[in-house]
Amino acid sequence: MIRVVGNRTRAAIIRSRRITGLAPDVIAELVAELGPLWHERHQAVLTSRPRRRAVRAGAKHKLVFIDRLLATLVHL
């Protein structure tokens, strides 16, 4: 089960080098560099195909971008 973490938990994960293996400033650089690219790609995927459902009728994202990035870093 995937749970969205709160801001406190997210901040604790970012501060803990033992969890991600990276310093907080490196994670901030990754977010600044990859965030806009991820957003552009996500928007391109959404606009590249015809809509099957009404706006806001589909499944909701469980994880925001920073949570997806942290999950990837922890997994690596």
N, CA, C, O and CB atoms as a CASP TS submission, in Angstrom:
PFRMAT TS
TARGET T0000
AUTHOR 0000-0000-0000
METHOD Language model
MODEL 1
PARENT N/A
ATOM      1  N   MET     1       0.839  -1.175   0.000  1.00  0.00           N
ATOM      2  CA  MET     1       0.000   0.000   0.000  1.00  0.00           C
ATOM      3  C   MET     1       0.888   1.244   0.000  1.00  0.00           C
ATOM      4  O   MET     1       1.842   1.333   0.774  1.00  0.00           O
ATOM      5  CB  MET     1      -0.957  -0.005   1.216  1.00  0.00           C
ATOM      6  N   ILE     2       0.582   2.165  -0.837  1.00  0.00           N
ATOM      7  CA  ILE     2       1.336   3.415  -0.932  1.00  0.00           C
ATOM      8  C   ILE     2       0.577   4.490  -0.167  1.00  0.00           C
ATOM      9  O   ILE     2      -0.622   4.689  -0.363  1.00  0.00           O
ATOM     10  CB  ILE     2       1.559   3.839  -2.426  1.00  0.00           C
ATOM     11  N   ARG     3       1.305   5.176   0.711  1.00  0.00           N
ATOM     12  CA  ARG     3       0.710   6.282   1.459  1.00  0.00           C
ATOM     13  C   ARG     3       1.455   7.559   1.128  1.00  0.00           C
ATOM     14  O   ARG     3       2.680   7.564   0.998  1.00  0.00           O
ATOM     15  CB  ARG     3       0.739   6.009   2.986  1.00  0.00           C
ATOM     16  N   VAL     4       0.725   8.612   0.996  1.00  0.00           N
ATOM     17  CA  VAL     4       1.351   9.910   0.789  1.00  0.00           C
ATOM     18  C   VAL     4       1.891  10.368   2.139  1.00  0.00           C
ATOM     19  O   VAL     4       1.166  10.376   3.134  1.00  0.00           O
ATOM     20  CB  VAL     4       0.337  10.958   0.184  1.00  0.00           C
ATOM     21  N   VAL     5       3.161  10.747   2.172  1.00  0.00           N
ATOM     22  CA  VAL     5       3.756  11.179   3.432  1.00  0.00           C
ATOM     23  C   VAL     5       3.516  12.660   3.637  1.00  0.00           C
ATOM     24  O   VAL     5       3.325  13.413   2.682  1.00  0.00           O
ATOM     25  CB  VAL     5       5.260  10.871   3.461  1.00  0.00           C
ATOM     26  N   GLY     6       3.528  13.066   4.889  1.00  0.00           N
ATOM     27  CA  GLY     6       3.353  14.473   5.215  1.00  0.00           C
ATOM     28  C   GLY     6       4.647  15.243   5.027  1.00  0.00           C
ATOM     29  O   GLY     6       5.701  14.665   4.762  1.00  0.00           O
ATOM     30  N   ASN     7       4.548  16.547   5.167  1.00  0.00           N
ATOM     31  CA  ASN     7       5.722  17.401   4.985  1.00  0.00           C
ATOM     32  C   ASN     7       6.818  17.095   5.992  1.00  0.00           C
ATOM     33  O   ASN     7       7.999  17.145   5.652  1.00  0.00           O
ATOM     34  CB  ASN     7       5.328  18.857   5.091  1.00  0.00           C
ATOM     35  N   ARG     8       6.444  16.776   7.234  1.00  0.00           N
ATOM     36  CA  ARG     8       7.449  16.445   8.249  1.00  0.00           C
ATOM     37  C   ARG     8       8.220  15.190   7.877  1.00  0.00           C
ATOM     38  O   ARG     8       9.448  15.158   7.964  1.00  0.00           O
ATOM     39  CB  ARG     8       6.789  16.260   9.612  1.00  0.00           C
ATOM     40  N   THR     9       7.503  14.167   7.466  1.00  0.00           N
ATOM     41  CA  THR     9       8.150  12.913   7.088  1.00  0.00           C
ATOM     42  C   THR     9       9.038  13.121   5.876  1.00  0.00           C
ATOM     43  O   THR     9      10.165  12.627   5.837  1.00  0.00           O
ATOM     44  CB  THR     9       7.107  11.828   6.802  1.00  0.00           C
ATOM     45  N   ARG    10       8.540  13.844   4.892  1.00  0.00           N
ATOM     46  CA  ARG    10       9.326  14.126   3.688  1.00  0.00           C
ATOM     47  C   ARG    10      10.598  14.887   4.053  1.00  0.00           C
ATOM     48  O   ARG    10      11.674  14.572   3.546  1.00  0.00           O
ATOM     49  CB  ARG    10       8.490  14.934   2.668  1.00  0.00           C
ATOM     50  N   ALA    11      10.483  15.875   4.921  1.00  0.00           N
ATOM     51  CA  ALA    11      11.652  16.653   5.339  1.00  0.00           C
ATOM     52  C   ALA    11      12.654  15.777   6.083  1.00  0.00           C
ATOM     53  O   ALA    11      13.863  15.936   5.909  1.00  0.00           O
ATOM     54  CB  ALA    11      11.223  17.830   6.225  1.00  0.00           C
ATOM     55  N   ALA    12      12.162  14.851   6.914  1.00  0.00           N
ATOM     56  CA  ALA    12      13.063  13.949   7.643  1.00  0.00           C
ATOM     57  C   ALA    12      13.809  13.029   6.682  1.00  0.00           C
ATOM     58  O   ALA    12      14.993  12.752   6.875  1.00  0.00           O
ATOM     59  CB  ALA    12      12.276  13.111   8.668  1.00  0.00           C
ATOM     60  N   ILE    13      13.125  12.563   5.660  1.00  0.00           N
ATOM     61  CA  ILE    13      13.770  11.695   4.667  1.00  0.00           C
ATOM     62  C   ILE    13      14.835  12.477   3.904  1.00  0.00           C
ATOM     63  O   ILE    13      15.931  11.968   3.669  1.00  0.00           O
ATOM     64  CB  ILE    13      12.723  11.108   3.683  1.00  0.00           C
ATOM     65  N   ILE    14      14.523  13.691   3.525  1.00  0.00           N
ATOM     66  CA  ILE    14      15.480  14.506   2.777  1.00  0.00           C
ATOM     67  C   ILE    14      16.705  14.820   3.633  1.00  0.00           C
ATOM     68  O   ILE    14      17.828  14.799   3.129  1.00  0.00           O
ATOM     69  CB  ILE    14      14.818  15.810   2.298  1.00  0.00           C
ATOM     70  N   ARG    15      16.505  15.110   4.917  1.00  0.00           N
ATOM     71  CA  ARG    15      17.629  15.436   5.802  1.00  0.00           C
ATOM     72  C   ARG    15      18.514  14.238   6.108  1.00  0.00           C
ATOM     73  O   ARG    15      19.699  14.407   6.395  1.00  0.00           O
ATOM     74  CB  ARG    15      17.114  16.014   7.093  1.00  0.00           C
ATOM     75  N   SER    16      17.964  13.034   6.053  1.00  0.00           N
ATOM     76  CA  SER    16      18.711  11.844   6.445  1.00  0.00           C
ATOM     77  C   SER    16      19.516  11.299   5.275  1.00  0.00           C
ATOM     78  O   SER    16      18.961  10.721   4.341  1.00  0.00           O
ATOM     79  CB  SER    16      17.764  10.769   6.979  1.00  0.00           C
ATOM     80  N   ARG    17      20.801  11.485   5.333  1.00  0.00           N
ATOM     81  CA  ARG    17      21.686  10.993   4.276  1.00  0.00           C
ATOM     82  C   ARG    17      21.728   9.463   4.269  1.00  0.00           C
ATOM     83  O   ARG    17      22.021   8.856   3.238  1.00  0.00           O
ATOM     84  CB  ARG    17      23.107  11.562   4.456  1.00  0.00           C
ATOM     85  N   ARG    18      21.441   8.845   5.400  1.00  0.00           N
ATOM     86  CA  ARG    18      21.451   7.381   5.490  1.00  0.00           C
ATOM     87  C   ARG    18      20.333   6.755   4.660  1.00  0.00           C
ATOM     88  O   ARG    18      20.475   5.630   4.179  1.00  0.00           O
ATOM     89  CB  ARG    18      21.321   6.942   6.948  1.00  0.00           C
ATOM     90  N   ILE    19      19.246   7.457   4.492  1.00  0.00           N
ATOM     91  CA  ILE    19      18.104   6.902   3.755  1.00  0.00           C
ATOM     92  C   ILE    19      18.306   7.031   2.248  1.00  0.00           C
ATOM     93  O   ILE    19      18.121   6.060   1.514  1.00  0.00           O
ATOM     94  CB  ILE    19      16.804   7.605   4.171  1.00  0.00           C
ATOM     95  N   THR    20      18.680   8.210   1.785  1.00  0.00           N
ATOM     96  CA  THR    20      18.785   8.444   0.338  1.00  0.00           C
ATOM     97  C   THR    20      20.202   8.320  -0.196  1.00  0.00           C
ATOM     98  O   THR    20      20.396   8.062  -1.384  1.00  0.00           O
ATOM     99  CB  THR    20      18.256   9.806   0.006  1.00  0.00           C
ATOM    100  N   GLY    21      21.197   8.501   0.669  1.00  0.00           N
ATOM    101  CA  GLY    21      22.580   8.471   0.219  1.00  0.00           C
ATOM    102  C   GLY    21      23.045   9.792  -0.365  1.00  0.00           C
ATOM    103  O   GLY    21      24.168   9.890  -0.859  1.00  0.00           O
ATOM    104  N   LEU    22      22.192  10.811  -0.314  1.00  0.00           N
ATOM    105  CA  LEU    22      22.532  12.118  -0.879  1.00  0.00           C
ATOM    106  C   LEU    22      22.303  13.217   0.151  1.00  0.00           C
ATOM    107  O   LEU    22      21.444  13.101   1.025  1.00  0.00           O
ATOM    108  CB  LEU    22      21.701  12.396  -2.149  1.00  0.00           C
ATOM    109  N   ALA    23      23.078  14.272   0.032  1.00  0.00           N
ATOM    110  CA  ALA    23      22.901  15.438   0.894  1.00  0.00           C
ATOM    111  C   ALA    23      21.640  16.194   0.469  1.00  0.00           C
ATOM    112  O   ALA    23      21.242  16.131  -0.694  1.00  0.00           O
ATOM    113  CB  ALA    23      24.152  16.368   0.835  1.00  0.00           C
ATOM    114  N   PRO    24      21.014  16.907   1.403  1.00  0.00           N
ATOM    115  CA  PRO    24      19.795  17.657   1.068  1.00  0.00           C
ATOM    116  C   PRO    24      19.971  18.645  -0.083  1.00  0.00           C
ATOM    117  O   PRO    24      19.052  18.829  -0.882  1.00  0.00           O
ATOM    118  CB  PRO    24      19.317  18.401   2.278  1.00  0.00           C
ATOM    119  N   ASP    25      21.140  19.283  -0.178  1.00  0.00           N
ATOM    120  CA  ASP    25      21.329  20.243  -1.274  1.00  0.00           C
ATOM    121  C   ASP    25      21.415  19.544  -2.627  1.00  0.00           C
ATOM    122  O   ASP    25      21.030  20.123  -3.643  1.00  0.00           O
ATOM    123  CB  ASP    25      22.593  21.073  -1.040  1.00  0.00           C
ATOM    124  N   VAL    26      21.911  18.317  -2.658  1.00  0.00           N
ATOM    125  CA  VAL    26      21.953  17.547  -3.908  1.00  0.00           C
ATOM    126  C   VAL    26      20.533  17.162  -4.321  1.00  0.00           C
ATOM    127  O   VAL    26      20.188  17.215  -5.502  1.00  0.00           O
ATOM    128  CB  VAL    26      22.839  16.272  -3.748  1.00  0.00           C
ATOM    129  N   ILE    27      19.716  16.777  -3.346  1.00  0.00           N
ATOM    130  CA  ILE    27      18.315  16.445  -3.643  1.00  0.00           C
ATOM    131  C   ILE    27      17.588  17.681  -4.163  1.00  0.00           C
ATOM    132  O   ILE    27      16.785  17.584  -5.091  1.00  0.00           O
ATOM    133  CB  ILE    27      17.598  15.887  -2.379  1.00  0.00           C
ATOM    134  N   ALA    28      17.864  18.835  -3.575  1.00  0.00           N
ATOM    135  CA  ALA    28      17.248  20.084  -4.048  1.00  0.00           C
ATOM    136  C   ALA    28      17.653  20.382  -5.487  1.00  0.00           C
ATOM    137  O   ALA    28      16.830  20.832  -6.284  1.00  0.00           O
ATOM    138  CB  ALA    28      17.645  21.260  -3.137  1.00  0.00           C
ATOM    139  N   GLU    29      18.916  20.133  -5.820  1.00  0.00           N
ATOM    140  CA  GLU    29      19.370  20.328  -7.200  1.00  0.00           C
ATOM    141  C   GLU    29      18.660  19.373  -8.154  1.00  0.00           C
ATOM    142  O   GLU    29      18.271  19.763  -9.254  1.00  0.00           O
ATOM    143  CB  GLU    29      20.889  20.133  -7.296  1.00  0.00           C
ATOM    144  N   LEU    30      18.490  18.113  -7.729  1.00  0.00           N
ATOM    145  CA  LEU    30      17.780  17.143  -8.566  1.00  0.00           C
ATOM    146  C   LEU    30      16.341  17.576  -8.809  1.00  0.00           C
ATOM    147  O   LEU    30      15.836  17.483  -9.928  1.00  0.00           O
ATOM    148  CB  LEU    30      17.805  15.757  -7.917  1.00  0.00           C
ATOM    149  N   VAL    31      15.687  18.048  -7.755  1.00  0.00           N
ATOM    150  CA  VAL    31      14.300  18.508  -7.897  1.00  0.00           C
ATOM    151  C   VAL    31      14.236  19.692  -8.852  1.00  0.00           C
ATOM    152  O   VAL    31      13.355  19.755  -9.709  1.00  0.00           O
ATOM    153  CB  VAL    31      13.705  18.896  -6.521  1.00  0.00           C
ATOM    154  N   ALA    32      15.167  20.629  -8.704  1.00  0.00           N
ATOM    155  CA  ALA    32      15.175  21.810  -9.577  1.00  0.00           C
ATOM    156  C   ALA    32      15.460  21.440 -11.026  1.00  0.00           C
ATOM    157  O   ALA    32      14.929  22.061 -11.947  1.00  0.00           O
ATOM    158  CB  ALA    32      16.210  22.820  -9.091  1.00  0.00           C
ATOM    159  N   GLU    33      16.300  20.429 -11.226  1.00  0.00           N
ATOM    160  CA  GLU    33      16.672  20.037 -12.586  1.00  0.00           C
ATOM    161  C   GLU    33      15.640  19.107 -13.226  1.00  0.00           C
ATOM    162  O   GLU    33      15.278  19.287 -14.389  1.00  0.00           O
ATOM    163  CB  GLU    33      18.031  19.360 -12.574  1.00  0.00           C
ATOM    164  N   LEU    34      15.173  18.124 -12.475  1.00  0.00           N
ATOM    165  CA  LEU    34      14.285  17.112 -13.045  1.00  0.00           C
ATOM    166  C   LEU    34      12.806  17.475 -12.969  1.00  0.00           C
ATOM    167  O   LEU    34      12.014  16.999 -13.782  1.00  0.00           O
ATOM    168  CB  LEU    34      14.505  15.811 -12.349  1.00  0.00           C
ATOM    169  N   GLY    35      12.427  18.303 -12.011  1.00  0.00           N
ATOM    170  CA  GLY    35      11.019  18.660 -11.837  1.00  0.00           C
ATOM    171  C   GLY    35      10.376  19.231 -13.089  1.00  0.00           C
ATOM    172  O   GLY    35       9.342  18.727 -13.526  1.00  0.00           O
ATOM    173  N   PRO    36      10.960  20.272 -13.681  1.00  0.00           N
ATOM    174  CA  PRO    36      10.366  20.829 -14.900  1.00  0.00           C
ATOM    175  C   PRO    36      10.339  19.833 -16.064  1.00  0.00           C
ATOM    176  O   PRO    36       9.388  19.817 -16.846  1.00  0.00           O
ATOM    177  CB  PRO    36      11.129  22.068 -15.316  1.00  0.00           C
ATOM    178  N   LEU    37      11.376  19.009 -16.177  1.00  0.00           N
ATOM    179  CA  LEU    37      11.400  18.004 -17.248  1.00  0.00           C
ATOM    180  C   LEU    37      10.295  16.973 -17.052  1.00  0.00           C
ATOM    181  O   LEU    37       9.612  16.592 -18.003  1.00  0.00           O
ATOM    182  CB  LEU    37      12.771  17.303 -17.301  1.00  0.00           C
ATOM    183  N   TRP    38      10.124  16.523 -15.804  1.00  0.00           N
ATOM    184  CA  TRP    38       9.072  15.550 -15.511  1.00  0.00           C
ATOM    185  C   TRP    38       7.705  16.159 -15.807  1.00  0.00           C
ATOM    186  O   TRP    38       6.843  15.504 -16.392  1.00  0.00           O
ATOM    187  CB  TRP    38       9.149  15.083 -14.038  1.00  0.00           C
ATOM    188  N   HIS    39       7.507  17.419 -15.401  1.00  0.00           N
ATOM    189  CA  HIS    39       6.224  18.081 -15.619  1.00  0.00           C
ATOM    190  C   HIS    39       5.919  18.222 -17.112  1.00  0.00           C
ATOM    191  O   HIS    39       4.793  17.970 -17.541  1.00  0.00           O
ATOM    192  CB  HIS    39       6.219  19.458 -14.947  1.00  0.00           C
ATOM    193  N   GLU    40       6.907  18.620 -17.898  1.00  0.00           N
ATOM    194  CA  GLU    40       6.714  18.741 -19.350  1.00  0.00           C
ATOM    195  C   GLU    40       6.352  17.399 -19.968  1.00  0.00           C
ATOM    196  O   GLU    40       5.434  17.314 -20.784  1.00  0.00           O
ATOM    197  CB  GLU    40       7.980  19.299 -20.018  1.00  0.00           C
ATOM    198  N   ARG    41       7.070  16.354 -19.581  1.00  0.00           N
ATOM    199  CA  ARG    41       6.798  15.022 -20.122  1.00  0.00           C
ATOM    200  C   ARG    41       5.403  14.550 -19.714  1.00  0.00           C
ATOM    201  O   ARG    41       4.670  13.984 -20.525  1.00  0.00           O
ATOM    202  CB  ARG    41       7.863  14.017 -19.644  1.00  0.00           C
ATOM    203  N   HIS    42       5.049  14.783 -18.474  1.00  0.00           N
ATOM    204  CA  HIS    42       3.733  14.388 -17.974  1.00  0.00           C
ATOM    205  C   HIS    42       2.626  15.106 -18.750  1.00  0.00           C
ATOM    206  O   HIS    42       1.635  14.485 -19.134  1.00  0.00           O
ATOM    207  CB  HIS    42       3.614  14.692 -16.466  1.00  0.00           C
ATOM    208  N   GLN    43       2.793  16.401 -18.979  1.00  0.00           N
ATOM    209  CA  GLN    43       1.802  17.154 -19.741  1.00  0.00           C
ATOM    210  C   GLN    43       1.733  16.677 -21.189  1.00  0.00           C
ATOM    211  O   GLN    43       0.651  16.620 -21.773  1.00  0.00           O
ATOM    212  CB  GLN    43       2.124  18.645 -19.697  1.00  0.00           C
ATOM    213  N   ALA    44       2.885  16.333 -21.772  1.00  0.00           N
ATOM    214  CA  ALA    44       2.912  15.834 -23.146  1.00  0.00           C
ATOM    215  C   ALA    44       2.168  14.510 -23.259  1.00  0.00           C
ATOM    216  O   ALA    44       1.449  14.279 -24.231  1.00  0.00           O
ATOM    217  CB  ALA    44       4.358  15.667 -23.628  1.00  0.00           C
ATOM    218  N   VAL    45       2.337  13.650 -22.276  1.00  0.00           N
ATOM    219  CA  VAL    45       1.624  12.368 -22.279  1.00  0.00           C
ATOM    220  C   VAL    45       0.123  12.608 -22.170  1.00  0.00           C
ATOM    221  O   VAL    45      -0.665  11.955 -22.853  1.00  0.00           O
ATOM    222  CB  VAL    45       2.111  11.461 -21.118  1.00  0.00           C
ATOM    223  N   LEU    46      -0.268  13.538 -21.318  1.00  0.00           N
ATOM    224  CA  LEU    46      -1.694  13.819 -21.141  1.00  0.00           C
ATOM    225  C   LEU    46      -2.337  14.392 -22.401  1.00  0.00           C
ATOM    226  O   LEU    46      -3.488  14.080 -22.704  1.00  0.00           O
ATOM    227  CB  LEU    46      -1.892  14.782 -19.988  1.00  0.00           C
ATOM    228  N   THR    47      -1.604  15.226 -23.137  1.00  0.00           N
ATOM    229  CA  THR    47      -2.189  15.864 -24.317  1.00  0.00           C
ATOM    230  C   THR    47      -2.004  15.050 -25.594  1.00  0.00           C
ATOM    231  O   THR    47      -2.587  15.385 -26.626  1.00  0.00           O
ATOM    232  CB  THR    47      -1.588  17.229 -24.505  1.00  0.00           C
ATOM    233  N   SER    48      -1.207  13.994 -25.542  1.00  0.00           N
ATOM    234  CA  SER    48      -0.918  13.235 -26.761  1.00  0.00           C
ATOM    235  C   SER    48      -2.017  12.245 -27.133  1.00  0.00           C
ATOM    236  O   SER    48      -2.030  11.725 -28.249  1.00  0.00           O
ATOM    237  CB  SER    48       0.378  12.497 -26.599  1.00  0.00           C
ATOM    238  N   ARG    49      -2.915  11.987 -26.232  1.00  0.00           N
ATOM    239  CA  ARG    49      -3.959  11.000 -26.527  1.00  0.00           C
ATOM    240  C   ARG    49      -5.329  11.593 -26.215  1.00  0.00           C
ATOM    241  O   ARG    49      -5.446  12.499 -25.390  1.00  0.00           O
ATOM    242  CB  ARG    49      -3.734   9.694 -25.715  1.00  0.00           C
ATOM    243  N   PRO    50      -6.351  11.084 -26.870  1.00  0.00           N
ATOM    244  CA  PRO    50      -7.689  11.617 -26.600  1.00  0.00           C
ATOM    245  C   PRO    50      -8.160  11.234 -25.193  1.00  0.00           C
ATOM    246  O   PRO    50      -7.798  10.185 -24.661  1.00  0.00           O
ATOM    247  CB  PRO    50      -8.693  11.104 -27.652  1.00  0.00           C
ATOM    248  N   ARG    51      -8.956  12.095 -24.625  1.00  0.00           N
ATOM    249  CA  ARG    51      -9.477  11.878 -23.275  1.00  0.00           C
ATOM    250  C   ARG    51     -10.523  10.768 -23.287  1.00  0.00           C
ATOM    251  O   ARG    51     -11.409  10.745 -24.142  1.00  0.00           O
ATOM    252  CB  ARG    51     -10.082  13.183 -22.706  1.00  0.00           C
ATOM    253  N   ARG    52     -10.410   9.843 -22.322  1.00  0.00           N
ATOM    254  CA  ARG    52     -11.383   8.754 -22.198  1.00  0.00           C
ATOM    255  C   ARG    52     -12.474   9.071 -21.182  1.00  0.00           C
ATOM    256  O   ARG    52     -13.598   8.579 -21.280  1.00  0.00           O
ATOM    257  CB  ARG    52     -10.678   7.466 -21.804  1.00  0.00           C
ATOM    258  N   ARG    53     -12.122   9.898 -20.212  1.00  0.00           N
ATOM    259  CA  ARG    53     -13.066  10.222 -19.142  1.00  0.00           C
ATOM    260  C   ARG    53     -13.176  11.734 -19.006  1.00  0.00           C
ATOM    261  O   ARG    53     -12.392  12.490 -19.578  1.00  0.00           O
ATOM    262  CB  ARG    53     -12.625   9.584 -17.798  1.00  0.00           C
ATOM    263  N   ALA    54     -14.158  12.145 -18.244  1.00  0.00           N
ATOM    264  CA  ALA    54     -14.324  13.572 -17.970  1.00  0.00           C
ATOM    265  C   ALA    54     -13.155  14.071 -17.124  1.00  0.00           C
ATOM    266  O   ALA    54     -12.449  13.284 -16.493  1.00  0.00           O
ATOM    267  CB  ALA    54     -15.674  13.845 -17.252  1.00  0.00           C
ATOM    268  N   VAL    55     -12.965  15.367 -17.120  1.00  0.00           N
ATOM    269  CA  VAL    55     -11.902  15.964 -16.313  1.00  0.00           C
ATOM    270  C   VAL    55     -12.115  15.585 -14.851  1.00  0.00           C
ATOM    271  O   VAL    55     -13.230  15.675 -14.337  1.00  0.00           O
ATOM    272  CB  VAL    55     -11.869  17.512 -16.485  1.00  0.00           C
ATOM    273  N   ARG    56     -11.050  15.166 -14.190  1.00  0.00           N
ATOM    274  CA  ARG    56     -11.025  14.759 -12.777  1.00  0.00           C
ATOM    275  C   ARG    56     -11.796  13.474 -12.491  1.00  0.00           C
ATOM    276  O   ARG    56     -12.072  13.186 -11.326  1.00  0.00           O
ATOM    277  CB  ARG    56     -11.585  15.862 -11.927  1.00  0.00           C
ATOM    278  N   ALA    57     -12.153  12.693 -13.505  1.00  0.00           N
ATOM    279  CA  ALA    57     -12.906  11.464 -13.284  1.00  0.00           C
ATOM    280  C   ALA    57     -12.008  10.248 -13.117  1.00  0.00           C
ATOM    281  O   ALA    57     -12.474   9.205 -12.658  1.00  0.00           O
ATOM    282  CB  ALA    57     -13.857  11.234 -14.427  1.00  0.00           C
ATOM    283  N   GLY    58     -10.746  10.351 -13.473  1.00  0.00           N
ATOM    284  CA  GLY    58      -9.838   9.210 -13.397  1.00  0.00           C
ATOM    285  C   GLY    58      -9.232   9.026 -12.020  1.00  0.00           C
ATOM    286  O   GLY    58      -9.577   9.722 -11.065  1.00  0.00           O
ATOM    287  N   ALA    59      -8.328   8.080 -11.945  1.00  0.00           N
ATOM    288  CA  ALA    59      -7.637   7.795 -10.692  1.00  0.00           C
ATOM    289  C   ALA    59      -6.761   8.982 -10.289  1.00  0.00           C
ATOM    290  O   ALA    59      -6.181   9.662 -11.135  1.00  0.00           O
ATOM    291  CB  ALA    59      -6.786   6.514 -10.822  1.00  0.00           C
ATOM    292  N   LYS    60      -6.680   9.208  -9.005  1.00  0.00           N
ATOM    293  CA  LYS    60      -5.863  10.303  -8.491  1.00  0.00           C
ATOM    294  C   LYS    60      -4.437   9.807  -8.268  1.00  0.00           C
ATOM    295  O   LYS    60      -4.228   8.653  -7.894  1.00  0.00           O
ATOM    296  CB  LYS    60      -6.461  10.871  -7.175  1.00  0.00           C
ATOM    297  N   HIS    61      -3.465  10.675  -8.496  1.00  0.00           N
ATOM    298  CA  HIS    61      -2.076  10.318  -8.221  1.00  0.00           C
ATOM    299  C   HIS    61      -1.898  10.152  -6.724  1.00  0.00           C
ATOM    300  O   HIS    61      -2.367  10.978  -5.940  1.00  0.00           O
ATOM    301  CB  HIS    61      -1.098  11.387  -8.777  1.00  0.00           C
ATOM    302  N   LYS    62      -1.226   9.096  -6.330  1.00  0.00           N
ATOM    303  CA  LYS    62      -0.947   8.875  -4.918  1.00  0.00           C
ATOM    304  C   LYS    62       0.300   9.628  -4.479  1.00  0.00           C
ATOM    305  O   LYS    62       0.399  10.045  -3.325  1.00  0.00           O
ATOM    306  CB  LYS    62      -0.785   7.387  -4.635  1.00  0.00           C
ATOM    307  N   LEU    63       1.247   9.806  -5.386  1.00  0.00           N
ATOM    308  CA  LEU    63       2.511  10.437  -5.038  1.00  0.00           C
ATOM    309  C   LEU    63       2.761  11.668  -5.903  1.00  0.00           C
ATOM    310  O   LEU    63       2.555  11.637  -7.116  1.00  0.00           O
ATOM    311  CB  LEU    63       3.661   9.443  -5.187  1.00  0.00           C
ATOM    312  N   VAL    64       3.199  12.734  -5.280  1.00  0.00           N
ATOM    313  CA  VAL    64       3.612  13.924  -6.021  1.00  0.00           C
ATOM    314  C   VAL    64       5.045  13.704  -6.499  1.00  0.00           C
ATOM    315  O   VAL    64       5.680  12.721  -6.118  1.00  0.00           O
ATOM    316  CB  VAL    64       3.498  15.222  -5.138  1.00  0.00           C
ATOM    317  N   PHE    65       5.556  14.608  -7.326  1.00  0.00           N
ATOM    318  CA  PHE    65       6.868  14.410  -7.941  1.00  0.00           C
ATOM    319  C   PHE    65       7.973  14.176  -6.919  1.00  0.00           C
ATOM    320  O   PHE    65       8.764  13.246  -7.073  1.00  0.00           O
ATOM    321  CB  PHE    65       7.217  15.601  -8.791  1.00  0.00           C
ATOM    322  N   ILE    66       8.040  15.001  -5.882  1.00  0.00           N
ATOM    323  CA  ILE    66       9.130  14.860  -4.912  1.00  0.00           C
ATOM    324  C   ILE    66       9.060  13.503  -4.216  1.00  0.00           C
ATOM    325  O   ILE    66      10.095  12.902  -3.932  1.00  0.00           O
ATOM    326  CB  ILE    66       9.077  15.995  -3.871  1.00  0.00           C
ATOM    327  N   ASP    67       7.850  13.016  -3.939  1.00  0.00           N
ATOM    328  CA  ASP    67       7.710  11.695  -3.317  1.00  0.00           C
ATOM    329  C   ASP    67       8.158  10.593  -4.271  1.00  0.00           C
ATOM    330  O   ASP    67       8.767   9.614  -3.840  1.00  0.00           O
ATOM    331  CB  ASP    67       6.255  11.456  -2.883  1.00  0.00           C
ATOM    332  N   ARG    68       7.867  10.741  -5.547  1.00  0.00           N
ATOM    333  CA  ARG    68       8.328   9.758  -6.537  1.00  0.00           C
ATOM    334  C   ARG    68       9.851   9.755  -6.631  1.00  0.00           C
ATOM    335  O   ARG    68      10.469   8.695  -6.725  1.00  0.00           O
ATOM    336  CB  ARG    68       7.714  10.056  -7.921  1.00  0.00           C
ATOM    337  N   LEU    69      10.454  10.944  -6.604  1.00  0.00           N
ATOM    338  CA  LEU    69      11.909  11.047  -6.651  1.00  0.00           C
ATOM    339  C   LEU    69      12.532  10.412  -5.411  1.00  0.00           C
ATOM    340  O   LEU    69      13.505   9.666  -5.524  1.00  0.00           O
ATOM    341  CB  LEU    69      12.342  12.517  -6.772  1.00  0.00           C
ATOM    342  N   LEU    70      11.988  10.698  -4.238  1.00  0.00           N
ATOM    343  CA  LEU    70      12.524  10.114  -3.005  1.00  0.00           C
ATOM    344  C   LEU    70      12.376   8.597  -2.999  1.00  0.00           C
ATOM    345  O   LEU    70      13.287   7.890  -2.566  1.00  0.00           O
ATOM    346  CB  LEU    70      11.821  10.710  -1.784  1.00  0.00           C
ATOM    347  N   ALA    71      11.248   8.090  -3.472  1.00  0.00           N
ATOM    348  CA  ALA    71      11.064   6.635  -3.540  1.00  0.00           C
ATOM    349  C   ALA    71      12.101   6.004  -4.464  1.00  0.00           C
ATOM    350  O   ALA    71      12.625   4.931  -4.168  1.00  0.00           O
ATOM    351  CB  ALA    71       9.641   6.290  -4.026  1.00  0.00           C
ATOM    352  N   THR    72      12.396   6.661  -5.573  1.00  0.00           N
ATOM    353  CA  THR    72      13.419   6.156  -6.494  1.00  0.00           C
ATOM    354  C   THR    72      14.791   6.160  -5.836  1.00  0.00           C
ATOM    355  O   THR    72      15.538   5.190  -5.958  1.00  0.00           O
ATOM    356  CB  THR    72      13.451   6.996  -7.779  1.00  0.00           C
ATOM    357  N   LEU    73      15.128   7.235  -5.143  1.00  0.00           N
ATOM    358  CA  LEU    73      16.431   7.323  -4.481  1.00  0.00           C
ATOM    359  C   LEU    73      16.573   6.277  -3.380  1.00  0.00           C
ATOM    360  O   LEU    73      17.641   5.685  -3.223  1.00  0.00           O
ATOM    361  CB  LEU    73      16.633   8.720  -3.899  1.00  0.00           C
ATOM    362  N   VAL    74      15.519   6.048  -2.628  1.00  0.00           N
ATOM    363  CA  VAL    74      15.564   5.033  -1.570  1.00  0.00           C
ATOM    364  C   VAL    74      15.714   3.654  -2.186  1.00  0.00           C
ATOM    365  O   VAL    74      16.444   2.812  -1.662  1.00  0.00           O
ATOM    366  CB  VAL    74      14.295   5.094  -0.689  1.00  0.00           C
ATOM    367  N   HIS    75      15.027   3.419  -3.295  1.00  0.00           N
ATOM    368  CA  HIS    75      15.094   2.111  -3.961  1.00  0.00           C
ATOM    369  C   HIS    75      16.485   1.830  -4.514  1.00  0.00           C
ATOM    370  O   HIS    75      16.958   0.695  -4.468  1.00  0.00           O
ATOM    371  CB  HIS    75      14.068   2.038  -5.089  1.00  0.00           C
ATOM    372  N   LEU    76      17.136   2.857  -5.033  1.00  0.00           N
ATOM    373  CA  LEU    76      18.467   2.674  -5.602  1.00  0.00           C
ATOM    374  C   LEU    76      19.452   2.385  -4.505  1.00  0.00           C
ATOM    375  O   LEU    76      20.639   2.197  -4.774  1.00  0.00           O
ATOM    376  CB  LEU    76      18.904   3.905  -6.400  1.00  0.00           C
TER
END
